[in-house]
Structure formats: structure tokens, C-alpha cells
Amino acid sequence: MLQGELAPGMVLPSMRELARQLDISLITTKRAYEDLEKEGYLCTYRGKGTYVNTFNTERLKERHLKMIEEMSQNLVKEAKTVHMPLEALTMMIRRLYK
């Protein structure tokens, strides 16, 4: 959604169709659709299908940044646990970022 691949109002494949396309369980697809709908990313209309909801890209970006910060806190904590120098951690992140 942030990258513009899924535009607001875009109709998504049915759960069965997506499960078939991705060769995954229908239950997995159903769970993903339900989670995305609860979070406000999707909107399902009975008999019509599931659509990408209109969303605030800034709010979505803020959510992602918060998640990255939380993950970074865990990363730093683990690095400190094994006495990894900041320079080594920084180099690792730079390498992975490329």
C-alpha cells in the first residue's frame, strides 16, 4: 500500500483464489484477510468482494516507523547481550540495508 501497488478501491482476489494462486491454505488466507480488515486496510462487502480501504498513507507510515523502532530496540538489546560493539552493529545494518 505504501508503495502504491494496492490502490484504494482496488478489488482483491477471493480468499479461495488467492490461496490457490499462492499455493497456501485457505485458512491462512482467511486469517490474513480478517487481520487486514480489523486493522482497517481492507473492506469486505458481502456478495461483492474485498477491497483495499482508503487509508491515510502518513498514518500507515507512522505505524511502520513505530514497528521499526520497536524491532530496533530488540536488536540493540540482543547486540548488547553478546557485547557487540556499536561499530560492528552499524556495519551489519549498513550491509543489510544495501
Phi, psi and omega in degrees: 000318178295328182274357177083008180286331178242105183272150176305136180090349180293133179276137180261158176296157177298161180302318179297316181296316180296318178300318179294314181300318184268356181055051177232170181294142175299325179298319178297315180296316180300316180298317180297313179300315181297317179297315180294326177290318178299324181279355176091008181276330182237158177223125182251132177244119183305127179083351181246327179124188181248133184237153173287127182283153171292138185217159178268110184298328178294318178296319178296318179297318178300320177300315180295318179296321178296318179296319178297319179297317179297318179294323179294321177299318177294320179298313180297318179301314180294319179298319179294325180300323180261014178057040178282126179296148180305320181299319180293320178295317179299316179298319179298315180295317178301318181295316181290329182291330182293000000 
